[in-house]
Amino acid sequence: MASPAPAAAPAAPVFIDYHLDNTLGAYCVVLTAVLYGVTTVQMYMYFQDWKTDPRAMRLVMALLWILDTFHQIMVTHGLYVYAVTDYGNPQTLLIAVWSVLGITTLSGIIELIVRSIFCFRLWKLVNNNVFLVLPMFLLSLLEFAGGITFTAKGSKIHGEFAHFNSFSWVVYVSLASGVIADILIATLQSYMLWRRRTGIKRTDSIVRLLMLYSVNTGLLTSLCAIACFATFATMNDNFVYIAFYHLLPKLLLNSLLATLNARQHLRNVEDQVSLPMQASRARSARQPFASPTTSSNDKVNPLEAGPDVTLRAATDWQALAIRVETHQDTKFDPEM
């Protein structure tokens, strides 16, 4: 009788050489969480300090915070799926989960709303000139359309990162539109503020501060978008460009909140005026004071009055009437 065949030896485990430094390590959920915390604090300050803002503006800001909250949830969900749900399966890093694809549309919505607010403020600054503001708004719409297109095309290929190159033009057009829109908004706003210089030192200092806020708003988001553009063009086989893309809407929203909350600081930028006050015990012969305990019609003879009335007349009115005159310097720009 033939002896049974020996059991087959277990197959040796297959090790796949992959690196997590530029994939999960570059997913950037920590930085987005930090910026979300900054957004929440700034949003709280806004609703506490600016209750006089129009109701529509406050509702839009509340909507932006809700959208940013969903944005942070989707960023966290993507990392959780890759690092926890599919732990030990590196093949999942080749597929974009639904939150990674859908976040492009959500980011486009947030950026469109924020840039629309900037365009509205700029529209008021240029005396309701639609043609000056329209290019920035159209570029914002183009970036929003790019986010929707990227989500739709990514869903058709089932989120395979390897095929993202087939519609890379969508990413380039979308990011370039956002960069150009931010630069145009910052440039035009700075130019209009510069033209409104009055020659008065205090007013010009406020204008320069507003220009600084405008430049910082466009510079920070533009640099982040350019970094996302460059990393997608050179390293689209990892998650580095995704990290920059996740930061874009949060940086833009924080820039808007910073400019809104800075209004109180700008209102306080003024020279302190001190009025020296000195009490006087002497009465003026031309402008006699009336005692608070006696009317002007009551004629009191200090010789006939008792010591209490004489003491009260000498001590109750020890302050002079002060007339504060304010002067406002005005200078008009003949070009405006």
Secondary structure, 3 states (H helix, E strand, C coil): CCCCCCCCCCCCCCCCCCCCCCCHHHCCHHHHHHHHHHHHHHHHHHHHHCCCCCHHHHHHHHHHHHHHHHHHHHHHHHHHHHHHHCCCCHHHHHECCHHHHHHHHHHHHHHHHHHHHHHHHHHHHCCCCHHHHHHHHHHHHHHHHHHHHHHHHHHHCCCEHHHHHHHHHHHHHHHHHHHHHHHHHHHHHHHHHHHCCCCCHHHHHHHHHHHHHHHHHHHHHHHHHHHHHHHHHHCCCCCHHHHHHHHHHHHHHHHHHHHHHCHHHHHCCCCCCCCCCCCCCCCCCCCCCCCCCCCCCCCCCCCCCCHHHHHHHHHCCCCCCCCCCCCCCCCCCCCC
